[in-house]
Amino acid sequence: MDFIRMAIPPAVYSSLLLWDEKGIFKTFWQRYDELLRTSFHQVTYTARIPMSVLQKFRFDRKKIINGQPFIAESLKYNITDQEVVEVEMLFRTIKKYKK
């Protein structure tokens, strides 16, 4: 393990050990646990969106609606020949709230 720390610069180094200072628990699981405990509320949002925008929709990017950050979980709409369609979107909040 010391060899790895010497070979990789400290800013880049991360560990798969749970208890390490830069381990996977500190770098990922702790923040994910906090997100699940203080946020991740389900929100349904309905909007009329052009099909060209829906075709380019990215689920891996957060969306900001009325100043609130969300991640998209699902989109429901009917495929038609209309340019703009009614879309029911399911989002999860990712802002940390105090308990």
C-alpha positions in Angstrom: 0.0 0.0 0.0 2.9 2.4 0.7 4.2 1.8 -2.8 0.9 2.9 -4.3 0.9 6.0 -2.2 4.4 6.9 -3.3 3.7 6.2 -7.0 0.4 8.1 -7.2 0.3 11.8 -6.2 -1.8 12.5 -3.1 -4.3 14.6 -5.0 -5.1 11.7 -7.3 -4.8 8.9 -4.8 -7.9 7.1 -3.5 -8.3 3.8 -1.8 -10.8 1.0 -1.9 -10.4 0.6 1.8 -13.5 1.7 3.7 -11.6 3.1 6.7 -8.8 5.0 4.9 -8.8 8.8 4.9 -9.3 8.9 1.2 -11.1 5.6 1.1 -14.3 4.8 -0.8 -16.5 5.4 2.3 -15.1 9.0 2.8 -15.1 9.8 -0.9 -18.4 8.3 -2.0 -20.6 6.3 0.5 -20.6 8.9 3.2 -21.9 11.6 0.9 -24.4 9.2 -0.7 -25.7 8.2 2.7 -26.2 11.8 3.7 -28.1 12.4 0.5 -30.4 9.5 1.2 -31.0 10.7 4.8 -31.5 14.4 4.1 -32.8 14.6 0.6 -33.8 12.4 -2.4 -37.5 13.4 -2.2 -39.6 12.4 -5.2 -41.1 15.2 -7.2 -43.4 14.9 -10.2 -43.4 17.7 -12.7 -45.5 18.2 -15.8 -44.5 20.3 -18.8 -45.0 20.8 -22.5 -41.7 20.1 -24.2 -40.7 20.0 -27.9 -39.8 16.6 -29.2 -36.4 17.9 -30.3 -35.5 18.7 -26.7 -36.8 15.3 -25.5 -34.6 13.5 -28.0 -31.5 15.2 -26.5 -32.6 14.8 -22.9 -29.6 13.8 -20.6 -30.3 11.7 -17.5 -26.7 12.0 -16.3 -27.0 15.8 -15.8 -28.7 17.6 -13.0 -31.6 19.9 -13.8 -32.5 23.1 -12.1 -36.2 23.9 -11.7 -37.1 27.1 -9.8 -33.6 27.2 -8.3 -33.8 23.6 -7.0 -31.3 21.0 -8.2 -32.8 17.7 -9.3 -31.7 14.5 -11.0 -34.2 12.9 -13.5 -35.5 9.5 -12.8 -38.1 9.0 -15.6 -40.0 10.7 -18.4 -43.5 9.6 -19.5 -45.1 10.9 -22.7 -46.9 9.6 -25.8 -45.1 9.6 -29.1 -47.2 11.6 -31.6 -46.7 13.7 -34.8 -47.1 16.9 -32.8 -44.0 19.1 -32.3 -44.7 19.8 -28.6 -45.9 17.0 -26.2 -47.1 16.8 -22.6 -44.4 15.1 -20.5 -44.7 13.8 -16.9 -41.2 13.9 -15.4 -40.2 12.2 -12.2 -37.2 13.8 -10.4 -35.3 13.4 -7.1 -34.1 16.3 -5.0 -30.3 16.4 -4.5 -30.1 19.5 -2.2 -29.1 18.6 1.3 -31.7 19.6 3.9 -31.3 19.8 7.6 -33.2 17.2 9.6 
